[in-house]
Amino acid sequence: MMRQNGSLLALEVVWDLGDVALSLMSFPNLLALLILAAKVASWQRNYFSREHRKFK
């Protein structure tokens, strides 16, 4: 649908629609980062607090 409309609309409108689509895709990812940040930090502290076997 966007390919068909992109050929008929003005270039500025097409870029604006692309920006909106990118913004809408970014919000769930940013929300997930905020939600999971504390959990990942906890996993990181746990992992690096353990003693690990050296590779030969």
mmCIF entry with sequence, helices, sheets and N, C-alpha, C, O atoms, coordinates in Angstrom:
data_MODEL
# 
_entry.id   MODEL 
# 
_entity.id                         1 
_entity.type                       polymer 
_entity.pdbx_number_of_molecules   1 
# 
_entity_poly.entity_id                      1 
_entity_poly.type                           'polypeptide(L)' 
_entity_poly.nstd_linkage                   no 
_entity_poly.nstd_monomer                   no 
_entity_poly.pdbx_seq_one_letter_code       MMRQNGSLLALEVVWDLGDVALSLMSFPNLLALLILAAKVASWQRNYFSREHRKFK 
_entity_poly.pdbx_seq_one_letter_code_can   MMRQNGSLLALEVVWDLGDVALSLMSFPNLLALLILAAKVASWQRNYFSREHRKFK 
_entity_poly.pdbx_strand_id                 A 
# 
loop_
_entity_poly_seq.entity_id 
_entity_poly_seq.num 
_entity_poly_seq.mon_id 
_entity_poly_seq.hetero 
1 1  MET n 
1 2  MET n 
1 3  ARG n 
1 4  GLN n 
1 5  ASN n 
1 6  GLY n 
1 7  SER n 
1 8  LEU n 
1 9  LEU n 
1 10 ALA n 
1 11 LEU n 
1 12 GLU n 
1 13 VAL n 
1 14 VAL n 
1 15 TRP n 
1 16 ASP n 
1 17 LEU n 
1 18 GLY n 
1 19 ASP n 
1 20 VAL n 
1 21 ALA n 
1 22 LEU n 
1 23 SER n 
1 24 LEU n 
1 25 MET n 
1 26 SER n 
1 27 PHE n 
1 28 PRO n 
1 29 ASN n 
1 30 LEU n 
1 31 LEU n 
1 32 ALA n 
1 33 LEU n 
1 34 LEU n 
1 35 ILE n 
1 36 LEU n 
1 37 ALA n 
1 38 ALA n 
1 39 LYS n 
1 40 VAL n 
1 41 ALA n 
1 42 SER n 
1 43 TRP n 
1 44 GLN n 
1 45 ARG n 
1 46 ASN n 
1 47 TYR n 
1 48 PHE n 
1 49 SER n 
1 50 ARG n 
1 51 GLU n 
1 52 HIS n 
1 53 ARG n 
1 54 LYS n 
1 55 PHE n 
1 56 LYS n 
# 
_struct_asym.id          A 
_struct_asym.entity_id   1 
# 
loop_
_struct_conf.conf_type_id 
_struct_conf.id 
_struct_conf.pdbx_PDB_helix_id 
_struct_conf.beg_label_comp_id 
_struct_conf.beg_label_asym_id 
_struct_conf.beg_label_seq_id 
_struct_conf.pdbx_beg_PDB_ins_code 
_struct_conf.end_label_comp_id 
_struct_conf.end_label_asym_id 
_struct_conf.end_label_seq_id 
_struct_conf.pdbx_end_PDB_ins_code 
_struct_conf.beg_auth_comp_id 
_struct_conf.beg_auth_asym_id 
_struct_conf.beg_auth_seq_id 
_struct_conf.end_auth_comp_id 
_struct_conf.end_auth_asym_id 
_struct_conf.end_auth_seq_id 
_struct_conf.pdbx_PDB_helix_class 
_struct_conf.details 
_struct_conf.pdbx_PDB_helix_length 
HELX_P HELX_P1 AA1 MET A 2  ? LEU A 8  ? MET A 2  LEU A 8  1 ? 7  
HELX_P HELX_P2 AA2 LEU A 11 ? SER A 49 ? LEU A 11 SER A 49 1 ? 39 
# 
_struct_conf_type.id          HELX_P 
_struct_conf_type.criteria    ? 
_struct_conf_type.reference   ? 
# 
loop_
_atom_site.group_PDB 
_atom_site.id 
_atom_site.type_symbol 
_atom_site.label_atom_id 
_atom_site.label_alt_id 
_atom_site.label_comp_id 
_atom_site.label_asym_id 
_atom_site.label_entity_id 
_atom_site.label_seq_id 
_atom_site.pdbx_PDB_ins_code 
_atom_site.Cartn_x 
_atom_site.Cartn_y 
_atom_site.Cartn_z 
_atom_site.occupancy 
_atom_site.B_iso_or_equiv 
_atom_site.pdbx_formal_charge 
_atom_site.auth_seq_id 
_atom_site.auth_comp_id 
_atom_site.auth_asym_id 
_atom_site.auth_atom_id 
_atom_site.pdbx_PDB_model_num 
ATOM 1   N N  . MET A 1 1  ? 0.826  -1.188  0.000  1.00 0.00 ? 1  MET A N  1 
ATOM 2   C CA . MET A 1 1  ? 0.000  0.000   0.000  1.00 0.00 ? 1  MET A CA 1 
ATOM 3   C C  . MET A 1 1  ? 0.876  1.260   0.000  1.00 0.00 ? 1  MET A C  1 
ATOM 4   O O  . MET A 1 1  ? 0.596  2.215   -0.725 1.00 0.00 ? 1  MET A O  1 
ATOM 5   N N  . MET A 1 2  ? 1.934  1.255   0.815  1.00 0.00 ? 2  MET A N  1 
ATOM 6   C CA . MET A 1 2  ? 2.772  2.455   0.893  1.00 0.00 ? 2  MET A CA 1 
ATOM 7   C C  . MET A 1 2  ? 3.550  2.667   -0.409 1.00 0.00 ? 2  MET A C  1 
ATOM 8   O O  . MET A 1 2  ? 3.826  3.808   -0.779 1.00 0.00 ? 2  MET A O  1 
ATOM 9   N N  . ARG A 1 3  ? 3.904  1.594   -1.103 1.00 0.00 ? 3  ARG A N  1 
ATOM 10  C CA . ARG A 1 3  ? 4.611  1.776   -2.371 1.00 0.00 ? 3  ARG A CA 1 
ATOM 11  C C  . ARG A 1 3  ? 3.710  2.467   -3.386 1.00 0.00 ? 3  ARG A C  1 
ATOM 12  O O  . ARG A 1 3  ? 4.160  3.339   -4.130 1.00 0.00 ? 3  ARG A O  1 
ATOM 13  N N  . GLN A 1 4  ? 2.453  2.082   -3.415 1.00 0.00 ? 4  GLN A N  1 
ATOM 14  C CA . GLN A 1 4  ? 1.528  2.686   -4.368 1.00 0.00 ? 4  GLN A CA 1 
ATOM 15  C C  . GLN A 1 4  ? 1.286  4.150   -4.028 1.00 0.00 ? 4  GLN A C  1 
ATOM 16  O O  . GLN A 1 4  ? 1.278  5.000   -4.918 1.00 0.00 ? 4  GLN A O  1 
ATOM 17  N N  . ASN A 1 5  ? 1.091  4.446   -2.757 1.00 0.00 ? 5  ASN A N  1 
ATOM 18  C CA . ASN A 1 5  ? 0.860  5.830   -2.351 1.00 0.00 ? 5  ASN A CA 1 
ATOM 19  C C  . ASN A 1 5  ? 2.119  6.665   -2.504 1.00 0.00 ? 5  ASN A C  1 
ATOM 20  O O  . ASN A 1 5  ? 2.037  7.856   -2.806 1.00 0.00 ? 5  ASN A O  1 
ATOM 21  N N  . GLY A 1 6  ? 3.273  6.064   -2.302 1.00 0.00 ? 6  GLY A N  1 
ATOM 22  C CA . GLY A 1 6  ? 4.519  6.807   -2.400 1.00 0.00 ? 6  GLY A CA 1 
ATOM 23  C C  . GLY A 1 6  ? 4.757  7.367   -3.784 1.00 0.00 ? 6  GLY A C  1 
ATOM 24  O O  . GLY A 1 6  ? 5.378  8.420   -3.930 1.00 0.00 ? 6  GLY A O  1 
ATOM 25  N N  . SER A 1 7  ? 4.276  6.685   -4.791 1.00 0.00 ? 7  SER A N  1 
ATOM 26  C CA . SER A 1 7  ? 4.475  7.192   -6.151 1.00 0.00 ? 7  SER A CA 1 
ATOM 27  C C  . SER A 1 7  ? 3.483  8.300   -6.502 1.00 0.00 ? 7  SER A C  1 
ATOM 28  O O  . SER A 1 7  ? 3.676  9.020   -7.482 1.00 0.00 ? 7  SER A O  1 
ATOM 29  N N  . LEU A 1 8  ? 2.432  8.437   -5.712 1.00 0.00 ? 8  LEU A N  1 
ATOM 30  C CA . LEU A 1 8  ? 1.408  9.440   -6.022 1.00 0.00 ? 8  LEU A CA 1 
ATOM 31  C C  . LEU A 1 8  ? 1.488  10.680  -5.141 1.00 0.00 ? 8  LEU A C  1 
ATOM 32  O O  . LEU A 1 8  ? 0.965  11.731  -5.511 1.00 0.00 ? 8  LEU A O  1 
ATOM 33  N N  . LEU A 1 9  ? 2.132  10.575  -3.987 1.00 0.00 ? 9  LEU A N  1 
ATOM 34  C CA . LEU A 1 9  ? 2.169  11.681  -3.032 1.00 0.00 ? 9  LEU A CA 1 
ATOM 35  C C  . LEU A 1 9  ? 3.410  12.535  -3.228 1.00 0.00 ? 9  LEU A C  1 
ATOM 36  O O  . LEU A 1 9  ? 4.364  12.133  -3.895 1.00 0.00 ? 9  LEU A O  1 
ATOM 37  N N  . ALA A 1 10 ? 3.378  13.704  -2.642 1.00 0.00 ? 10 ALA A N  1 
ATOM 38  C CA . ALA A 1 10 ? 4.536  14.586  -2.676 1.00 0.00 ? 10 ALA A CA 1 
ATOM 39  C C  . ALA A 1 10 ? 5.672  13.977  -1.848 1.00 0.00 ? 10 ALA A C  1 
ATOM 40  O O  . ALA A 1 10 ? 5.421  13.255  -0.883 1.00 0.00 ? 10 ALA A O  1 
ATOM 41  N N  . LEU A 1 11 ? 6.891  14.263  -2.216 1.00 0.00 ? 11 LEU A N  1 
ATOM 42  C CA . LEU A 1 11 ? 8.057  13.672  -1.573 1.00 0.00 ? 11 LEU A CA 1 
ATOM 43  C C  . LEU A 1 11 ? 8.096  13.965  -0.079 1.00 0.00 ? 11 LEU A C  1 
ATOM 44  O O  . LEU A 1 11 ? 8.438  13.081  0.706  1.00 0.00 ? 11 LEU A O  1 
ATOM 45  N N  . GLU A 1 12 ? 7.758  15.166  0.327  1.00 0.00 ? 12 GLU A N  1 
ATOM 46  C CA . GLU A 1 12 ? 7.777  15.517  1.750  1.00 0.00 ? 12 GLU A CA 1 
ATOM 47  C C  . GLU A 1 12 ? 6.773  14.683  2.543  1.00 0.00 ? 12 GLU A C  1 
ATOM 48  O O  . GLU A 1 12 ? 7.057  14.272  3.668  1.00 0.00 ? 12 GLU A O  1 
ATOM 49  N N  . VAL A 1 13 ? 5.624  14.437  1.972  1.00 0.00 ? 13 VAL A N  1 
ATOM 50  C CA . VAL A 1 13 ? 4.602  13.616  2.640  1.00 0.00 ? 13 VAL A CA 1 
ATOM 51  C C  . VAL A 1 13 ? 5.092  12.186  2.784  1.00 0.00 ? 13 VAL A C  1 
ATOM 52  O O  . VAL A 1 13 ? 4.877  11.558  3.821  1.00 0.00 ? 13 VAL A O  1 
ATOM 53  N N  . VAL A 1 14 ? 5.741  11.671  1.765  1.00 0.00 ? 14 VAL A N  1 
ATOM 54  C CA . VAL A 1 14 ? 6.265  10.302  1.823  1.00 0.00 ? 14 VAL A CA 1 
ATOM 55  C C  . VAL A 1 14 ? 7.306  10.183  2.929  1.00 0.00 ? 14 VAL A C  1 
ATOM 56  O O  . VAL A 1 14 ? 7.287  9.219   3.694  1.00 0.00 ? 14 VAL A O  1 
ATOM 57  N N  . TRP A 1 15 ? 8.210  11.146  3.022  1.00 0.00 ? 15 TRP A N  1 
ATOM 58  C CA . TRP A 1 15 ? 9.223  11.121  4.080  1.00 0.00 ? 15 TRP A CA 1 
ATOM 59  C C  . TRP A 1 15 ? 8.581  11.250  5.459  1.00 0.00 ? 15 TRP A C  1 
ATOM 60  O O  . TRP A 1 15 ? 9.009  10.593  6.409  1.00 0.00 ? 15 TRP A O  1 
ATOM 61  N N  . ASP A 1 16 ? 7.570  12.085  5.569  1.00 0.00 ? 16 ASP A N  1 
ATOM 62  C CA . ASP A 1 16 ? 6.862  12.224  6.850  1.00 0.00 ? 16 ASP A CA 1 
ATOM 63  C C  . ASP A 1 16 ? 6.189  10.922  7.256  1.00 0.00 ? 16 ASP A C  1 
ATOM 64  O O  . ASP A 1 16 ? 6.236  10.546  8.428  1.00 0.00 ? 16 ASP A O  1 
ATOM 65  N N  . LEU A 1 17 ? 5.567  10.231  6.316  1.00 0.00 ? 17 LEU A N  1 
ATOM 66  C CA . LEU A 1 17 ? 4.945  8.940   6.612  1.00 0.00 ? 17 LEU A CA 1 
ATOM 67  C C  . LEU A 1 17 ? 5.996  7.909   7.026  1.00 0.00 ? 17 LEU A C  1 
ATOM 68  O O  . LEU A 1 17 ? 5.757  7.095   7.919  1.00 0.00 ? 17 LEU A O  1 
ATOM 69  N N  . GLY A 1 18 ? 7.147  7.947   6.381  1.00 0.00 ? 18 GLY A N  1 
ATOM 70  C CA . GLY A 1 18 ? 8.238  7.052   6.762  1.00 0.00 ? 18 GLY A CA 1 
ATOM 71  C C  . GLY A 1 18 ? 8.731  7.343   8.164  1.00 0.00 ? 18 GLY A C  1 
ATOM 72  O O  . GLY A 1 18 ? 9.008  6.420   8.930  1.00 0.00 ? 18 GLY A O  1 
ATOM 73  N N  . ASP A 1 19 ? 8.842  8.604   8.503  1.00 0.00 ? 19 ASP A N  1 
ATOM 74  C CA . ASP A 1 19 ? 9.257  8.987   9.858  1.00 0.00 ? 19 ASP A CA 1 
ATOM 75  C C  . ASP A 1 19 ? 8.253  8.521   10.901 1.00 0.00 ? 19 ASP A C  1 
ATOM 76  O O  . ASP A 1 19 ? 8.642  8.044   11.967 1.00 0.00 ? 19 ASP A O  1 
ATOM 77  N N  . VAL A 1 20 ? 6.974  8.654   10.604 1.00 0.00 ? 20 VAL A N  1 
ATOM 78  C CA . VAL A 1 20 ? 5.930  8.206   11.529 1.00 0.00 ? 20 VAL A CA 1 
ATOM 79  C C  . VAL A 1 20 ? 6.010  6.694   11.707 1.00 0.00 ? 20 VAL A C  1 
ATOM 80  O O  . VAL A 1 20 ? 5.919  6.198   12.830 1.00 0.00 ? 20 VAL A O  1 
ATOM 81  N N  . ALA A 1 21 ? 6.179  5.959   10.613 1.00 0.00 ? 21 ALA A N  1 
ATOM 82  C CA . ALA A 1 21 ? 6.256  4.503   10.690 1.00 0.00 ? 21 ALA A CA 1 
ATOM 83  C C  . ALA A 1 21 ? 7.467  4.079   11.521 1.00 0.00 ? 21 ALA A C  1 
ATOM 84  O O  . ALA A 1 21 ? 7.362  3.162   12.336 1.00 0.00 ? 21 ALA A O  1 
ATOM 85  N N  . LEU A 1 22 ? 8.598  4.722   11.329 1.00 0.00 ? 22 LEU A N  1 
ATOM 86  C CA . LEU A 1 22 ? 9.792  4.402   12.106 1.00 0.00 ? 22 LEU A CA 1 
ATOM 87  C C  . LEU A 1 22 ? 9.590  4.716   13.586 1.00 0.00 ? 22 LEU A C  1 
ATOM 88  O O  . LEU A 1 22 ? 10.034 3.960   14.450 1.00 0.00 ? 22 LEU A O  1 
ATOM 89  N N  . SER A 1 23 ? 8.932  5.814   13.873 1.00 0.00 ? 23 SER A N  1 
ATOM 90  C CA . SER A 1 23 ? 8.644  6.167   15.266 1.00 0.00 ? 23 SER A CA 1 
ATOM 91  C C  . SER A 1 23 ? 7.741  5.133   15.923 1.00 0.00 ? 23 SER A C  1 
ATOM 92  O O  . SER A 1 23 ? 7.962  4.743   17.069 1.00 0.00 ? 23 SER A O  1 
ATOM 93  N N  . LEU A 1 24 ? 6.729  4.694   15.196 1.00 0.00 ? 24 LEU A N  1 
ATOM 94  C CA . LEU A 1 24 ? 5.807  3.704   15.744 1.00 0.00 ? 24 LEU A CA 1 
ATOM 95  C C  . LEU A 1 24 ? 6.496  2.364   15.992 1.00 0.00 ? 24 LEU A C  1 
ATOM 96  O O  . LEU A 1 24 ? 6.126  1.643   16.919 1.00 0.00 ? 24 LEU A O  1 
ATOM 97  N N  . MET A 1 25 ? 7.483  2.027   15.182 1.00 0.00 ? 25 MET A N  1 
ATOM 98  C CA . MET A 1 25 ? 8.229  0.789   15.401 1.00 0.00 ? 25 MET A CA 1 
ATOM 99  C C  . MET A 1 25 ? 9.218  0.929   16.544 1.00 0.00 ? 25 MET A C  1 
ATOM 100 O O  . MET A 1 25 ? 9.555  -0.062  17.192 1.00 0.00 ? 25 MET A O  1 
ATOM 101 N N  . SER A 1 26 ? 9.686  2.134   16.803 1.00 0.00 ? 26 SER A N  1 
ATOM 102 C CA . SER A 1 26 ? 10.695 2.355   17.847 1.00 0.00 ? 26 SER A CA 1 
ATOM 103 C C  . SER A 1 26 ? 10.104 2.336   19.249 1.00 0.00 ? 26 SER A C  1 
ATOM 104 O O  . SER A 1 26 ? 10.773 1.904   20.187 1.00 0.00 ? 26 SER A O  1 
ATOM 105 N N  . PHE A 1 27 ? 8.886  2.788   19.412 1.00 0.00 ? 27 PHE A N  1 
ATOM 106 C CA . PHE A 1 27 ? 8.292  2.875   20.745 1.00 0.00 ? 27 PHE A CA 1 
ATOM 107 C C  . PHE A 1 27 ? 8.228  1.539   21.475 1.00 0.00 ? 27 PHE A C  1 
ATOM 108 O O  . PHE A 1 27 ? 8.601  1.500   22.647 1.00 0.00 ? 27 PHE A O  1 
ATOM 109 N N  . PRO A 1 28 ? 7.783  0.444   20.870 1.00 0.00 ? 28 PRO A N  1 
ATOM 110 C CA . PRO A 1 28 ? 7.782  -0.828  21.605 1.00 0.00 ? 28 PRO A CA 1 
ATOM 111 C C  . PRO A 1 28 ? 9.180  -1.272  22.022 1.00 0.00 ? 28 PRO A C  1 
ATOM 112 O O  . PRO A 1 28 ? 9.356  -1.848  23.096 1.00 0.00 ? 28 PRO A O  1 
ATOM 113 N N  . ASN A 1 29 ? 10.169 -1.008  21.180 1.00 0.00 ? 29 ASN A N  1 
ATOM 114 C CA . ASN A 1 29 ? 11.536 -1.379  21.519 1.00 0.00 ? 29 ASN A CA 1 
ATOM 115 C C  . ASN A 1 29 ? 12.063 -0.555  22.689 1.00 0.00 ? 29 ASN A C  1 
ATOM 116 O O  . ASN A 1 29 ? 12.709 -1.097  23.585 1.00 0.00 ? 29 ASN A O  1 
ATOM 117 N N  . LEU A 1 30 ? 11.797 0.727   22.689 1.00 0.00 ? 30 LEU A N  1 
ATOM 118 C CA . LEU A 1 30 ? 12.229 1.576   23.800 1.00 0.00 ? 30 LEU A CA 1 
ATOM 119 C C  . LEU A 1 30 ? 11.529 1.192   25.091 1.00 0.00 ? 30 LEU A C  1 
ATOM 120 O O  . LEU A 1 30 ? 12.143 1.192   26.158 1.00 0.00 ? 30 LEU A O  1 
ATOM 121 N N  . LEU A 1 31 ? 10.262 0.868   24.999 1.00 0.00 ? 31 LEU A N  1 
ATOM 122 C CA . LEU A 1 31 ? 9.514  0.433   26.172 1.00 0.00 ? 31 LEU A CA 1 
ATOM 123 C C  . LEU A 1 31 ? 10.100 -0.868  26.725 1.00 0.00 ? 31 LEU A C  1 
ATOM 124 O O  . LEU A 1 31 ? 10.257 -1.008  27.938 1.00 0.00 ? 31 LEU A O  1 
ATOM 125 N N  . ALA A 1 32 ? 10.423 -1.810  25.853 1.00 0.00 ? 32 ALA A N  1 
ATOM 126 C CA . ALA A 1 32 ? 11.027 -3.069  26.293 1.00 0.00 ? 32 ALA A CA 1 
ATOM 127 C C  . ALA A 1 32 ? 12.381 -2.825  26.940 1.00 0.00 ? 32 ALA A C  1 
ATOM 128 O O  . ALA A 1 32 ? 12.711 -3.473  27.933 1.00 0.00 ? 32 ALA A O  1 
ATOM 129 N N  . LEU A 1 33 ? 13.172 -1.905  26.398 1.00 0.00 ? 33 LEU A N  1 
ATOM 130 C CA . LEU A 1 33 ? 14.461 -1.580  27.011 1.00 0.00 ? 33 LEU A CA 1 
ATOM 131 C C  . LEU A 1 33 ? 14.291 -1.045  28.422 1.00 0.00 ? 33 LEU A C  1 
ATOM 132 O O  . LEU A 1 33 ? 15.034 -1.422  29.328 1.00 0.00 ? 33 LEU A O  1 
ATOM 133 N N  . LEU A 1 34 ? 13.321 -0.173  28.607 1.00 0.00 ? 34 LEU A N  1 
ATOM 134 C CA . LEU A 1 34 ? 13.080 0.378   29.935 1.00 0.00 ? 34 LEU A CA 1 
ATOM 135 C C  . LEU A 1 34 ? 12.606 -0.690  30.914 1.00 0.00 ? 34 LEU A C  1 
ATOM 136 O O  . LEU A 1 34 ? 13.022 -0.711  32.073 1.00 0.00 ? 34 LEU A O  1 
ATOM 137 N N  . ILE A 1 35 ? 11.741 -1.567  30.445 1.00 0.00 ? 35 ILE A N  1 
ATOM 138 C CA . ILE A 1 35 ? 11.201 -2.606  31.319 1.00 0.00 ? 35 ILE A CA 1 
ATOM 139 C C  . ILE A 1 35 ? 12.277 -3.628  31.688 1.00 0.00 ? 35 ILE A C  1 
ATOM 140 O O  . ILE A 1 35 ? 12.337 -4.073  32.835 1.00 0.00 ? 35 ILE A O  1 
ATOM 141 N N  . LEU A 1 36 ? 13.123 -4.002  30.733 1.00 0.00 ? 36 LEU A N  1 
ATOM 142 C CA . LEU A 1 36 ? 14.092 -5.068  30.952 1.00 0.00 ? 36 LEU A CA 1 
ATOM 143 C C  . LEU A 1 36 ? 15.440 -4.588  31.490 1.00 0.00 ? 36 LEU A C  1 
ATOM 144 O O  . LEU A 1 36 ? 16.278 -5.418  31.841 1.00 0.00 ? 36 LEU A O  1 
ATOM 145 N N  . ALA A 1 37 ? 15.672 -3.299  31.565 1.00 0.00 ? 37 ALA A N  1 
ATOM 146 C CA . ALA A 1 37 ? 16.978 -2.786  31.965 1.00 0.00 ? 37 ALA A CA 1 
ATOM 147 C C  . ALA A 1 37 ? 17.385 -3.265  33.352 1.00 0.00 ? 37 ALA A C  1 
ATOM 148 O O  . ALA A 1 37 ? 18.531 -3.671  33.542 1.00 0.00 ? 37 ALA A O  1 
ATOM 149 N N  . ALA A 1 38 ? 16.493 -3.229  34.312 1.00 0.00 ? 38 ALA A N  1 
ATOM 150 C CA . ALA A 1 38 ? 16.833 -3.652  35.668 1.00 0.00 ? 38 ALA A CA 1 
ATOM 151 C C  . ALA A 1 38 ? 17.124 -5.148  35.711 1.00 0.00 ? 38 ALA A C  1 
ATOM 152 O O  . ALA A 1 38 ? 18.044 -5.580  36.406 1.00 0.00 ? 38 ALA A O  1 
ATOM 153 N N  . LYS A 1 39 ? 16.360 -5.929  34.985 1.00 0.00 ? 39 LYS A N  1 
ATOM 154 C CA . LYS A 1 39 ? 16.563 -7.378  34.957 1.00 0.00 ? 39 LYS A CA 1 
ATOM 155 C C  . LYS A 1 39 ? 17.917 -7.719  34.325 1.00 0.00 ? 39 LYS A C  1 
ATOM 156 O O  . LYS A 1 39 ? 18.640 -8.569  34.845 1.00 0.00 ? 39 LYS A O  1 
ATOM 157 N N  . VAL A 1 40 ? 18.260 -7.083  33.238 1.00 0.00 ? 40 VAL A N  1 
ATOM 158 C CA . VAL A 1 40 ? 19.529 -7.340  32.570 1.00 0.00 ? 40 VAL A CA 1 
ATOM 159 C C  . VAL A 1 40 ? 20.696 -6.906  33.459 1.00 0.00 ? 40 VAL A C  1 
ATOM 160 O O  . VAL A 1 40 ? 21.718 -7.592  33.506 1.00 0.00 ? 40 VAL A O  1 
ATOM 161 N N  . ALA A 1 41 ? 20.564 -5.797  34.153 1.00 0.00 ? 41 ALA A N  1 
ATOM 162 C CA . ALA A 1 41 ? 21.615 -5.355  35.070 1.00 0.00 ? 41 ALA A CA 1 
ATOM 163 C C  . ALA A 1 41 ? 21.810 -6.374  36.183 1.00 0.00 ? 41 ALA A C  1 
ATOM 164 O O  . ALA A 1 41 ? 22.940 -6.634  36.596 1.00 0.00 ? 41 ALA A O  1 
ATOM 165 N N  . SER A 1 42 ? 20.723 -6.950  36.668 1.00 0.00 ? 42 SER A N  1 
ATOM 166 C CA . SER A 1 42 ? 20.806 -7.986  37.695 1.00 0.00 ? 42 SER A CA 1 
ATOM 167 C C  . SER A 1 42 ? 21.526 -9.223  37.163 1.00 0.00 ? 42 SER A C  1 
ATOM 168 O O  . SER A 1 42 ? 22.389 -9.783  37.840 1.00 0.00 ? 42 SER A O  1 
ATOM 169 N N  . TRP A 1 43 ? 21.173 -9.646  35.956 1.00 0.00 ? 43 TRP A N  1 
ATOM 170 C CA . TRP A 1 43 ? 21.843 -10.798 35.343 1.00 0.00 ? 43 TRP A CA 1 
ATOM 171 C C  . TRP A 1 43 ? 23.320 -10.522 35.136 1.00 0.00 ? 43 TRP A C  1 
ATOM 172 O O  . TRP A 1 43 ? 24.149 -11.412 35.329 1.00 0.00 ? 43 TRP A O  1 
ATOM 173 N N  . GLN A 1 44 ? 23.662 -9.303  34.747 1.00 0.00 ? 44 GLN A N  1 
ATOM 174 C CA . GLN A 1 44 ? 25.059 -8.936  34.507 1.00 0.00 ? 44 GLN A CA 1 
ATOM 175 C C  . GLN A 1 44 ? 25.851 -8.991  35.806 1.00 0.00 ? 44 GLN A C  1 
ATOM 176 O O  . GLN A 1 44 ? 26.946 -9.554  35.838 1.00 0.00 ? 44 GLN A O  1 
ATOM 177 N N  . ARG A 1 45 ? 25.317 -8.420  36.870 1.00 0.00 ? 45 ARG A N  1 
ATOM 178 C CA . ARG A 1 45 ? 26.017 -8.457  38.157 1.00 0.00 ? 45 ARG A CA 1 
ATOM 179 C C  . ARG A 1 45 ? 26.206 -9.898  38.630 1.00 0.00 ? 45 ARG A C  1 
ATOM 180 O O  . ARG A 1 45 ? 27.274 -10.251 39.132 1.00 0.00 ? 45 ARG A O  1 
ATOM 181 N N  . ASN A 1 46 ? 25.189 -10.718 38.476 1.00 0.00 ? 46 ASN A N  1 
ATOM 182 C CA . ASN A 1 46 ? 25.273 -12.117 38.873 1.00 0.00 ? 46 ASN A CA 1 
ATOM 183 C C  . ASN A 1 46 ? 26.335 -12.845 38.055 1.00 0.00 ? 46 ASN A C  1 
ATOM 184 O O  . ASN A 1 46 ? 27.133 -13.595 38.618 1.00 0.00 ? 46 ASN A O  1 
ATOM 185 N N  . TYR A 1 47 ? 26.361 -12.642 36.751 1.00 0.00 ? 47 TYR A N  1 
ATOM 186 C CA . TYR A 1 47 ? 27.306 -13.326 35.878 1.00 0.00 ? 47 TYR A CA 1 
ATOM 187 C C  . TYR A 1 47 ? 28.744 -12.937 36.198 1.00 0.00 ? 47 TYR A C  1 
ATOM 188 O O  . TYR A 1 47 ? 29.608 -13.805 36.326 1.00 0.00 ? 47 TYR A O  1 
ATOM 189 N N  . PHE A 1 48 ? 29.002 -11.651 36.327 1.00 0.00 ? 48 PHE A N  1 
ATOM 190 C CA . PHE A 1 48 ? 30.370 -11.199 36.542 1.00 0.00 ? 48 PHE A CA 1 
ATOM 191 C C  . PHE A 1 48 ? 30.840 -11.376 37.983 1.00 0.00 ? 48 PHE A C  1 
ATOM 192 O O  . PHE A 1 48 ? 32.033 -11.238 38.253 1.00 0.00 ? 48 PHE A O  1 
ATOM 193 N N  . SER A 1 49 ? 29.942 -11.675 38.908 1.00 0.00 ? 49 SER A N  1 
ATOM 194 C CA . SER A 1 49 ? 30.364 -11.917 40.283 1.00 0.00 ? 49 SER A CA 1 
ATOM 195 C C  . SER A 1 49 ? 30.876 -13.349 40.463 1.00 0.00 ? 49 SER A C  1 
ATOM 196 O O  . SER A 1 49 ? 31.564 -13.636 41.442 1.00 0.00 ? 49 SER A O  1 
ATOM 197 N N  . ARG A 1 50 ? 30.555 -14.234 39.544 1.00 0.00 ? 50 ARG A N  1 
ATOM 198 C CA . ARG A 1 50 ? 31.011 -15.628 39.627 1.00 0.00 ? 50 ARG A CA 1 
ATOM 199 C C  . ARG A 1 50 ? 32.422 -15.764 39.080 1.00 0.00 ? 50 ARG A C  1 
ATOM 200 O O  . ARG A 1 50 ? 32.874 -14.971 38.254 1.00 0.00 ? 50 ARG A O  1 
ATOM 201 N N  . GLU A 1 51 ? 33.104 -16.799 39.570 1.00 0.00 ? 51 GLU A N  1 
ATOM 202 C CA . GLU A 1 51 ? 34.435 -17.109 39.049 1.00 0.00 ? 51 GLU A CA 1 
ATOM 203 C C  . GLU A 1 51 ? 34.246 -18.040 37.842 1.00 0.00 ? 51 GLU A C  1 
ATOM 204 O O  . GLU A 1 51 ? 33.506 -19.021 37.909 1.00 0.00 ? 51 GLU A O  1 
ATOM 205 N N  . HIS A 1 52 ? 34.911 -17.720 36.769 1.00 0.00 ? 52 HIS A N  1 
ATOM 206 C CA . HIS A 1 52 ? 34.755 -18.491 35.534 1.00 0.00 ? 52 HIS A CA 1 
ATOM 207 C C  . HIS A 1 52 ? 36.023 -19.264 35.237 1.00 0.00 ? 52 HIS A C  1 
ATOM 208 O O  . HIS A 1 52 ? 37.125 -18.860 35.609 1.00 0.00 ? 52 HIS A O  1 
ATOM 209 N N  . ARG A 1 53 ? 35.844 -20.380 34.559 1.00 0.00 ? 53 ARG A N  1 
ATOM 210 C CA . ARG A 1 53 ? 36.949 -21.228 34.157 1.00 0.00 ? 53 ARG A CA 1 
ATOM 211 C C  . ARG A 1 53 ? 37.705 -20.564 33.012 1.00 0.00 ? 53 ARG A C  1 
ATOM 212 O O  . ARG A 1 53 ? 37.086 -20.030 32.091 1.00 0.00 ? 53 ARG A O  1 
ATOM 213 N N  . LYS A 1 54 ? 39.013 -20.590 33.059 1.00 0.00 ? 54 LYS A N  1 
ATOM 214 C CA . LYS A 1 54 ? 39.838 -19.985 32.007 1.00 0.00 ? 54 LYS A CA 1 
ATOM 215 C C  . LYS A 1 54 ? 39.916 -20.926 30.799 1.00 0.00 ? 54 LYS A C  1 
ATOM 216 O O  . LYS A 1 54 ? 39.972 -22.146 30.956 1.00 0.00 ? 54 LYS A O  1 
ATOM 217 N N  . PHE A 1 55 ? 39.919 -20.356 29.615 1.00 0.00 ? 55 PHE A N  1 
ATOM 218 C CA . PHE A 1 55 ? 40.096 -21.150 28.406 1.00 0.00 ? 55 PHE A CA 1 
ATOM 219 C C  . PHE A 1 55 ? 41.576 -21.368 28.178 1.00 0.00 ? 55 PHE A C  1 
ATOM 220 O O  . PHE A 1 55 ? 42.402 -20.502 28.470 1.00 0.00 ? 55 PHE A O  1 
ATOM 221 N N  . LYS A 1 56 ? 41.896 -22.528 27.657 1.00 0.00 ? 56 LYS A N  1 
ATOM 222 C CA . LYS A 1 56 ? 43.321 -22.835 27.381 1.00 0.00 ? 56 LYS A CA 1 
ATOM 223 C C  . LYS A 1 56 ? 43.671 -22.578 25.950 1.00 0.00 ? 56 LYS A C  1 
ATOM 224 O O  . LYS A 1 56 ? 44.817 -22.780 25.549 1.00 0.00 ? 56 LYS A O  1 
# 
